[in-house]
């Protein structure tokens, strides 16, 4: 089997609106983050399978012959992308020394890799020796889809290496994406990785990592939004640990105790999500206006207040909102709340005027429009980031609506990512 070296990347994820309300049948909007996970796969002649995960200080290898012993007599019994093979998972747990109750990041990442590797290659009757190295810009355990981006990269790289999906790059291309059929296959295998890591995931995180952009999630149905605008944000990690399970249960308790109060709040969050979706659609179909950004900022404020009413706020998140508002910026928590991460909307650094308009040809009027269209100045962004770091938080300037999983030539990969991946 001839395996080509490949480099893949996939984005992280944030929830724009709909946290907690989505659990009770309401709409949520999930967005891709332009903070990415990068994977490099190389063929070797060592008769070993190696995984390098420098973010979590994990570097392991296994003999191919030992891994072959885990396969059933007929490789055809594996490779079902729609069902998790419980027996293979059990064998892998024994191999790695992971008990059923163990959920630590390192163990789950190893199990997901080995499961997808064995399942994808089992049908070929040959397990190739190879080295997979993964590095991410995303923090782990922060609710930003780091495990899903990892699973998506694994699925894309291993499916490509096995020949199940094509290796896309030509000599003239630096970055490429697959068609609908291949992307769906990547998404399904990534979901199996997520099932190993999380047990019962919704499928939103791996869908965002695969497709990118903005996804609408409602009652188990995931719908990508067509042609979405790229929004600039600050992403802040308060580094306050929290339990999603405990927070979800807390909202449920409040619903049971105060149904006439909490149910309308959840309905209002649903309306926030739908209004945001409509606004983003208008921004894509027409030129974004100051009013569009005014609406997005108001929706952020409304949703954050609702989340506090649900009981999933935290003093660290209140500090984030207060610090950014002092600079004229609007923030909300993203994900489970109770600490964790928050997002802050930034206005664009320029206005794109349609070609041929009177405004474009009349500098004086255009200047007036630009002054009416307040951008978020670079100094404001840098000062805000410093303010938040002074609070002990991690903060990144990034964007949402990024492309999903991609294959890259080395020239198209960020220098920092390439330098890390080249060490292994």
C-alpha positions as CSV (number, residue, x, y, z in Angstrom):
1,X,0.0,0.0,0.0
2,X,1.5,3.3,-1.1
3,X,0.7,6.1,1.4
4,X,1.2,9.8,0.6
5,X,2.2,12.2,3.2
6,X,-0.6,14.7,3.9
7,X,-1.4,17.7,6.1
8,X,-5.0,18.4,7.3
9,X,-6.6,21.0,9.4
10,X,-10.0,21.6,10.9
11,X,-11.5,24.5,12.9
12,X,-12.7,24.7,16.4
13,X,-16.3,25.6,17.4
14,X,-18.2,28.1,19.5
15,X,-21.9,28.4,20.2
16,X,-23.1,31.8,19.0
17,X,-26.6,31.6,20.5
18,X,-28.9,28.9,22.0
19,X,-26.8,27.4,24.8
20,X,-29.0,25.3,27.2
21,X,-32.2,26.2,25.3
22,X,-31.1,23.7,22.6
23,X,-31.3,20.9,25.1
24,X,-35.1,21.6,25.4
25,X,-35.9,21.6,21.7
26,X,-34.9,25.2,20.7
27,X,-32.6,26.5,18.0
28,X,-28.9,26.9,18.5
29,X,-26.3,28.5,16.2
30,X,-22.8,26.9,16.2
31,X,-20.0,28.6,14.4
32,X,-16.5,27.5,13.3
33,X,-13.6,29.3,14.9
34,X,-10.5,30.3,12.9
35,X,-8.4,28.6,15.5
36,X,-7.4,25.3,14.0
37,X,-6.1,21.8,14.7
38,X,-3.3,20.6,12.3
39,X,-2.4,17.0,11.5
40,X,0.5,15.6,9.5
41,X,0.5,11.9,8.4
42,X,3.7,10.3,7.2
43,X,4.4,6.8,5.9
44,X,7.3,5.0,7.6
45,X,9.1,1.7,7.2
46,X,9.4,1.0,10.9
47,X,6.5,-1.5,11.2
48,X,5.1,0.8,13.9
49,X,2.2,3.1,14.2
50,X,3.1,6.3,16.1
51,X,1.0,9.1,17.5
52,X,2.5,12.5,18.6
53,X,0.3,14.9,20.5
54,X,2.6,17.6,21.9
55,X,-0.3,19.7,23.3
56,X,-1.0,17.0,25.9
57,X,2.6,15.7,26.0
58,X,1.7,12.3,24.6
59,X,4.0,10.3,22.3
60,X,3.3,6.7,21.8
61,X,3.9,3.8,19.3
62,X,2.7,0.3,18.7
63,X,3.9,-2.6,16.6
64,X,1.7,-3.2,13.6
65,X,1.8,-7.0,14.3
66,X,0.4,-6.4,17.7
67,X,-2.4,-4.2,16.4
68,X,-3.3,-6.8,13.8
69,X,-4.1,-9.2,16.6
70,X,-7.0,-6.9,17.7
71,X,-8.8,-7.3,14.4
72,X,-11.5,-9.9,13.9
73,X,-10.8,-12.8,11.5
74,X,-12.7,-10.9,8.8
75,X,-11.8,-7.3,8.4
76,X,-15.2,-6.8,6.8
77,X,-16.7,-6.9,10.2
78,X,-15.1,-3.5,10.9
79,X,-15.5,-0.4,8.8
80,X,-19.2,0.3,9.7
81,X,-19.2,4.1,9.9
82,X,-22.7,4.1,11.4
83,X,-22.1,1.9,14.4
84,X,-19.5,1.9,17.1
85,X,-17.9,-1.6,17.5
86,X,-18.1,-2.2,21.2
87,X,-15.9,-5.2,21.1
88,X,-13.0,-3.3,19.3
89,X,-13.4,-0.5,21.8
90,X,-13.1,-3.1,24.6
91,X,-9.9,-4.6,23.1
92,X,-8.4,-1.2,22.6
93,X,-9.1,-0.2,26.2
94,X,-7.3,-3.4,27.3
95,X,-4.3,-2.6,25.0
96,X,-4.0,1.0,26.3
97,X,-4.8,0.1,29.9
98,X,-7.8,2.3,30.1
99,X,-10.7,1.3,32.4
100,X,-14.3,1.9,31.5
101,X,-14.7,4.9,33.8
102,X,-11.6,6.7,32.6
103,X,-12.3,9.8,30.6
104,X,-9.0,11.8,30.7
105,X,-8.1,13.6,27.5
106,X,-5.0,11.6,26.8
107,X,-6.6,8.2,27.0
108,X,-9.7,9.2,25.0
109,X,-7.5,10.8,22.2
110,X,-5.4,7.6,21.9
111,X,-8.5,5.4,21.8
112,X,-10.1,7.5,19.1
113,X,-7.0,7.4,16.9
114,X,-6.5,3.6,17.2
115,X,-10.2,3.0,16.6
116,X,-10.4,5.0,13.4
117,X,-7.0,3.7,12.2
118,X,-8.0,0.0,12.6
119,X,-11.5,0.5,11.3
120,X,-10.5,2.4,8.1
121,X,-7.6,0.0,7.2
122,X,-9.2,-3.3,8.3
123,X,-11.0,-3.9,5.0
124,X,-7.7,-3.6,3.0
125,X,-6.2,-6.6,4.9
126,X,-3.1,-4.5,5.6
127,X,-2.2,-2.2,8.4
128,X,0.4,0.3,7.3
129,X,3.2,1.7,9.4
130,X,2.8,5.4,9.8
131,X,3.3,8.4,12.0
132,X,0.5,10.9,12.9
133,X,1.4,14.2,14.6
134,X,-1.2,16.6,15.7
135,X,-0.9,20.2,17.0
136,X,-3.7,22.6,17.9
137,X,-4.3,26.3,18.5
138,X,-7.3,25.3,20.6
139,X,-7.1,24.8,24.4
140,X,-8.3,21.3,25.5
141,X,-11.4,21.0,27.7
142,X,-12.6,24.5,27.1
143,X,-15.8,23.6,25.2
144,X,-14.3,24.9,21.9
145,X,-14.5,21.7,19.9
146,X,-10.8,20.7,20.2
147,X,-11.7,16.9,20.4
148,X,-14.0,17.2,17.3
149,X,-11.3,19.1,15.3
150,X,-8.9,16.3,16.2
151,X,-11.4,13.6,15.2
152,X,-12.2,15.3,11.9
153,X,-8.4,15.6,11.1
154,X,-7.9,12.0,11.9
155,X,-10.8,10.9,9.8
156,X,-9.8,13.0,6.8
157,X,-6.1,11.9,7.0
158,X,-6.7,8.2,7.5
159,X,-9.5,8.0,4.8
160,X,-7.2,9.8,2.4
161,X,-4.2,7.5,3.3
162,X,-6.3,4.4,2.7
163,X,-7.5,5.6,-0.6
164,X,-11.1,5.7,0.5
165,X,-11.3,9.4,-0.4
166,X,-8.9,11.0,-2.9
167,X,-5.9,13.0,-2.0
168,X,-6.8,16.3,-3.6
169,X,-3.8,18.6,-3.9
170,X,-2.4,19.2,-7.4
171,X,1.0,20.9,-8.0
172,X,-0.9,24.2,-8.6
173,X,-2.9,24.0,-5.4
174,X,-2.0,24.9,-1.8
175,X,-5.3,24.1,-0.1
176,X,-8.2,21.9,-1.2
177,X,-11.5,20.5,0.0
178,X,-13.6,17.5,-0.9
179,X,-17.0,17.1,-2.4
180,X,-20.3,16.5,-0.5
181,X,-20.0,12.7,-0.5
182,X,-16.4,12.6,0.9
183,X,-17.2,15.3,3.5
184,X,-20.2,13.3,4.8
185,X,-17.9,10.3,5.2
186,X,-15.3,12.3,7.0
187,X,-18.1,13.7,9.3
188,X,-19.4,10.2,10.1
189,X,-16.0,8.8,11.0
190,X,-15.3,11.9,13.1
191,X,-18.6,11.3,14.9
192,X,-17.4,7.8,15.9
193,X,-14.2,9.4,17.3
194,X,-16.4,11.8,19.3
195,X,-18.5,8.9,20.6
196,X,-15.4,7.3,21.9
197,X,-14.3,10.5,23.6
198,X,-17.6,11.8,24.9
199,X,-20.0,8.9,24.9
200,X,-23.2,10.6,23.6
201,X,-22.3,13.7,21.6
202,X,-24.8,15.7,19.7
203,X,-22.8,15.6,16.4
204,X,-22.7,19.4,16.2
205,X,-19.0,19.8,17.0
206,X,-17.7,17.3,14.4
207,X,-20.2,18.8,11.9
208,X,-18.8,22.3,12.4
209,X,-15.2,20.9,12.1
210,X,-16.1,19.2,8.8
211,X,-18.3,21.8,7.1
212,X,-17.1,25.0,8.8
213,X,-19.2,28.2,8.6
214,X,-22.3,28.4,10.7
215,X,-24.7,25.6,11.5
216,X,-28.3,25.6,12.7
217,X,-29.1,22.9,15.3
218,X,-32.7,22.1,16.1
219,X,-34.1,18.9,17.6
220,X,-31.3,16.8,16.4
221,X,-31.3,18.2,12.9
222,X,-28.1,20.0,11.7
223,X,-28.4,22.5,8.8
224,X,-25.4,24.4,7.4
225,X,-26.3,28.0,6.6
226,X,-25.4,29.0,3.1
227,X,-23.0,31.9,2.5
228,X,-22.4,33.3,5.9
229,X,-20.4,36.5,6.8
230,X,-17.1,36.3,8.5
231,X,-17.4,37.9,11.9
232,X,-14.4,39.1,13.9
233,X,-14.4,38.3,17.6
234,X,-12.3,38.1,20.7
235,X,-12.4,34.6,22.3
236,X,-11.7,34.6,26.0
237,X,-11.0,31.6,28.3
238,X,-11.6,32.5,31.9
239,X,-9.9,29.2,32.8
240,X,-12.6,28.6,35.4
241,X,-13.4,24.8,35.3
242,X,-17.0,23.7,35.1
243,X,-19.1,20.6,34.6
244,X,-21.5,20.7,31.7
245,X,-23.5,17.9,33.2
246,X,-24.1,19.8,36.5
247,X,-25.0,23.1,34.6
248,X,-27.5,21.3,32.4
249,X,-29.1,19.6,35.4
250,X,-29.3,23.0,37.1
251,X,-31.2,24.6,34.3
252,X,-33.6,21.6,34.3
253,X,-34.1,22.0,38.1
254,X,-35.0,25.7,37.6
255,X,-37.5,24.7,34.8
256,X,-39.2,22.3,37.2
257,X,-39.3,24.8,40.0
258,X,-40.3,27.9,38.0
259,X,-41.8,26.7,34.7
260,X,-43.8,29.8,34.1
261,X,-40.6,31.9,34.4
262,X,-37.9,29.7,32.8
263,X,-39.9,28.4,29.8
264,X,-40.5,31.9,28.4
265,X,-36.8,32.6,28.8
266,X,-35.9,29.5,26.7
267,X,-38.5,30.6,24.1
268,X,-36.9,34.1,24.1
269,X,-33.4,32.5,23.6
270,X,-34.9,30.6,20.6
271,X,-36.1,33.9,19.2
272,X,-32.6,35.4,19.7
273,X,-31.1,32.5,17.7
274,X,-33.7,32.9,14.9
275,X,-33.3,36.7,14.8
276,X,-29.5,36.3,14.6
277,X,-29.8,33.8,11.8
278,X,-32.1,36.2,9.9
279,X,-29.6,39.1,10.4
280,X,-26.6,37.1,9.3
281,X,-28.6,36.1,6.1
282,X,-29.3,39.8,5.4
283,X,-25.7,40.7,5.9
284,X,-24.7,38.0,3.3
285,X,-27.3,39.0,0.8
286,X,-26.7,42.8,1.1
287,X,-23.9,45.0,2.2
288,X,-23.6,44.9,6.0
289,X,-24.8,48.1,7.7
290,X,-24.2,49.7,11.1
291,X,-27.7,48.6,12.0
292,X,-26.8,44.9,11.4
293,X,-24.0,45.2,13.9
294,X,-26.2,47.1,16.4
295,X,-28.7,44.2,16.2
296,X,-26.0,41.6,16.7
297,X,-24.6,43.4,19.8
298,X,-28.1,43.8,21.3
299,X,-28.8,40.1,20.8
300,X,-25.5,39.2,22.6
301,X,-26.5,41.4,25.6
302,X,-30.1,39.9,25.7
303,X,-28.8,36.3,25.5
304,X,-26.2,36.9,28.2
305,X,-28.9,38.2,30.6
306,X,-31.1,35.2,29.8
307,X,-28.2,32.8,30.5
308,X,-27.7,34.5,33.9
309,X,-31.4,34.0,34.6
310,X,-30.9,30.3,33.9
311,X,-28.2,30.2,36.5
312,X,-25.3,29.4,34.2
313,X,-23.4,32.6,34.6
314,X,-20.3,33.1,36.8
315,X,-18.5,36.1,38.3
316,X,-15.6,35.5,35.9
317,X,-18.0,35.9,33.0
318,X,-19.5,39.0,34.6
319,X,-16.0,40.4,34.7
320,X,-15.5,39.6,31.0
321,X,-18.7,41.4,30.1
322,X,-17.9,44.4,32.3
323,X,-14.3,44.8,31.1
324,X,-15.3,44.6,27.4
325,X,-18.3,46.9,27.8
326,X,-16.0,49.5,29.3
327,X,-14.3,49.5,25.9
328,X,-17.6,49.7,24.0
329,X,-17.7,46.0,23.2
330,X,-20.4,43.4,23.8
331,X,-19.7,39.8,25.2
332,X,-21.5,36.7,26.2
333,X,-20.6,33.2,27.4
334,X,-20.3,30.5,24.8
335,X,-21.0,26.8,25.7
336,X,-22.0,25.5,29.0
337,X,-21.2,28.6,31.1
338,X,-20.3,28.5,34.8
339,X,-16.9,29.8,33.8
340,X,-15.3,28.5,30.6
341,X,-15.2,30.8,27.6
342,X,-16.8,33.9,26.2
343,X,-17.0,35.7,22.9
344,X,-16.8,39.4,22.2
345,X,-18.1,40.8,18.9
346,X,-15.7,43.2,17.0
347,X,-16.9,45.5,14.2
348,X,-15.2,45.2,10.8
349,X,-12.1,47.2,10.1
350,X,-13.5,48.5,6.9
351,X,-16.8,48.8,5.0
352,X,-17.1,47.1,1.6
353,X,-19.1,49.4,-0.7
354,X,-20.7,47.8,-3.8
355,X,-18.9,48.6,-7.0
356,X,-20.4,51.4,-9.1
357,X,-22.4,53.0,-6.3
358,X,-22.6,56.7,-5.8
359,X,-20.9,56.2,-2.4
360,X,-17.9,54.5,-3.9
361,X,-17.3,57.3,-6.4
362,X,-18.0,60.2,-4.0
363,X,-15.2,60.3,-1.5
364,X,-16.7,63.0,0.7
365,X,-20.0,61.1,1.2
366,X,-18.1,57.8,1.6
367,X,-16.1,59.3,4.4
368,X,-19.3,60.4,6.1
369,X,-20.6,56.9,5.9
370,X,-17.4,55.4,7.2
371,X,-17.5,57.8,10.2
372,X,-21.1,56.6,10.9
373,X,-19.9,53.0,10.6
374,X,-17.8,52.7,13.7
375,X,-15.0,50.1,13.4
376,X,-13.4,48.5,16.4
377,X,-10.0,50.3,16.4
378,X,-6.8,48.3,16.7
379,X,-5.9,50.1,19.9
380,X,-9.2,49.2,21.5
381,X,-8.7,45.6,20.6
382,X,-5.2,45.5,22.0
383,X,-6.1,47.3,25.2
384,X,-9.1,45.0,25.7
385,X,-6.9,41.9,25.3
386,X,-4.4,43.3,27.8
387,X,-7.2,44.1,30.3
388,X,-8.5,40.6,30.0
389,X,-5.1,39.1,30.4
390,X,-4.6,41.2,33.5
391,X,-7.7,39.4,34.9
392,X,-5.8,36.2,34.4
393,X,-7.7,35.1,31.3
394,X,-6.4,33.8,28.0
395,X,-7.6,35.9,25.0
396,X,-7.3,35.6,21.2
397,X,-8.4,37.8,18.4
398,X,-9.9,35.5,15.8
399,X,-13.0,35.1,13.6
400,X,-16.0,32.9,13.1
401,X,-17.3,31.3,9.9
402,X,-14.0,29.8,8.9
403,X,-13.6,27.0,6.4
404,X,-14.1,23.4,7.5
405,X,-11.6,20.5,7.1
406,X,-9.0,21.1,4.5
407,X,-5.9,19.5,3.0
408,X,-2.8,21.7,2.7
409,X,0.5,21.8,1.1
410,X,3.3,22.7,3.6
411,X,3.4,26.2,2.1
412,X,-0.2,26.8,3.1
413,X,0.3,25.9,6.8
414,X,0.9,28.5,9.5
415,X,4.6,28.7,10.3
416,X,4.1,27.8,14.0
417,X,2.1,24.7,13.2
418,X,4.5,23.6,10.5
419,X,7.5,24.0,12.9
420,X,5.8,21.9,15.5
421,X,4.7,19.1,13.1
422,X,8.2,19.0,11.5
423,X,9.7,17.9,14.8
424,X,8.2,14.4,14.7
